[in-house]
Amino acid sequence: MISEETKIRLRELEGQRITLEDELDRLAYTNNFSRIAELEGELFDVKDSIKKITSGHWFEDISRAELQKEEATLQ
């Protein structure tokens, strides 16, 4: 069983993952290779953290739409 605190941390990490992936998609059409490499490193760290936290636990990936709905309800 995953604690509520861990679930909150996972939501934060998933939000970071989505943001980083969006940023990488946007930068894919530029020549800013140093920033792309930096973001790829950050994305790797975020995905690794998610993997470690969820190891042995089933965790449903939060879609971008669901994440936006959740953020809207918190505002």
Contact map, one row per residue, 1 for C-alpha under 8 A:
111000000000000000000000000000000000000000000000000000001000000000000000000
111101100000000000000000000000000000000000000000000000001000000000000000000
111111100000000000000000000000000000000000000000000000000000000000000000000
011111110000000000000000000000000000000000000000000000000000000000000000000
001111111000000000000000000000000000000000000000000000000000000000000000000
011111111100000000000000000000000000000000000000000010000000000000000000000
011111111110000000000000000000000000000000000000000000000000000000000000000
000111111111000000000000000000000000000000000000000000000000000000000000000
000011111111100000000000000000000000000000000000000000000000000000000000000
000001111111110000000000000000000000000000000000010010000000000000000000000
000000111111111000000000000000000000000000000000000000000000010000000000000
000000011111111100000000000000000000000000000000000000000000000000000000000
000000001111111110000000000000000000000000000100110000000000000000000000000
000000000111111111000000000000000000000000000000010000000000110000000000000
000000000011111111100000000000000000000000000000000000000000000000100000000
000000000001111111110000000000000000000000000100000000000000000000000000000
000000000000111111111000000000000000000000100110000000000000000000000000000
000000000000011111111100000000000000000000000000000000000000000100000000000
000000000000001111111110000000000000000000000000000000000000000000000000000
000000000000000111111111000000000000001001100000000000000000000000000000000
000000000000000011111111100000000000000000100000000000000000000000000000000
000000000000000001111111110000000000000000000000000000000000000000000000000
000000000000000000111111111000000000001000000000000000000000000000000000000
000000000000000000011111111100000001001100000000000000000000000000000000000
000000000000000000001111111110000000000000000000000000000000000000000000000
000000000000000000000111111111000000000000000000000000000000000000000000000
000000000000000000000011111111110001000000000000000000000000000000000000000
000000000000000000000001111111100001000000000000000000000000000000000000000
000000000000000000000000111111100000000000000000000000000000000000000000000
000000000000000000000000011111111000000000000000000000000000000000000000000
000000000000000000000000001111111000000000000000000000000000000000000000000
000000000000000000000000001001111111000000000000000000000000000000000000000
000000000000000000000000000001111111100000000000000000000000000000000000000
000000000000000000000000000000011111110000000000000000000000000000000000000
000000000000000000000000000000011111111000000000000000000000000000000000000
000000000000000000000001001100011111111100000000000000000000000000000000000
000000000000000000000000000000001111111110000000000000000000000000000000000
000000000000000000000000000000000111111111000000000000000000000000000000000
000000000000000000010011000000000011111111100000000000000000000000000000000
000000000000000000000001000000000001111111110000000000000000000000000000000
000000000000000000000000000000000000111111111000000000000000000000000000000
000000000000000000010000000000000000011111111100000000000000000000000000000
000000000000000010011000000000000000001111111110000000000000000000000000000
000000000000000000000000000000000000000111111111000000000000000000000000000
000000000000000000000000000000000000000011111111100000000000000000000000000
000000000000100110000000000000000000000001111111110000000000000000000000000
000000000000000010000000000000000000000000111111111000000000000000000000000
000000000000000000000000000000000000000000011111111100000000000000000000000
000000000000100000000000000000000000000000001111111110000000000000000000000
000000000100110000000000000000000000000000000111111111000000000000000000000
000000000000000000000000000000000000000000000011111111100000000000000000000
000000000000000000000000000000000000000000000001111111100000000000000000000
000001000100000000000000000000000000000000000000111111100000000000000000000
000000000000000000000000000000000000000000000000011111111110000000000000000
000000000000000000000000000000000000000000000000001111111000000000000000000
000000000000000000000000000000000000000000000000000001111100000000000000000
110000000000000000000000000000000000000000000000000001111110000000000000000
000000000000000000000000000000000000000000000000000001011111000000000000000
000000000000000000000000000000000000000000000000000001001111100000000000000
000000000000000000000000000000000000000000000000000000000111110000000000000
000000000000010000000000000000000000000000000000000000000011111000000000000
000000000010010000000000000000000000000000000000000000000001111101100000000
000000000000000000000000000000000000000000000000000000000000111111100000000
000000000000000001000000000000000000000000000000000000000000011111110000000
000000000000000000000000000000000000000000000000000000000000001111111000000
000000000000000000000000000000000000000000000000000000000000011111111100000
000000000000001000000000000000000000000000000000000000000000011111111110000
000000000000000000000000000000000000000000000000000000000000000111111111000
000000000000000000000000000000000000000000000000000000000000000011111111100
000000000000000000000000000000000000000000000000000000000000000001111111110
000000000000000000000000000000000000000000000000000000000000000000111111111
000000000000000000000000000000000000000000000000000000000000000000011111111
000000000000000000000000000000000000000000000000000000000000000000001111111
000000000000000000000000000000000000000000000000000000000000000000000111111
000000000000000000000000000000000000000000000000000000000000000000000011111
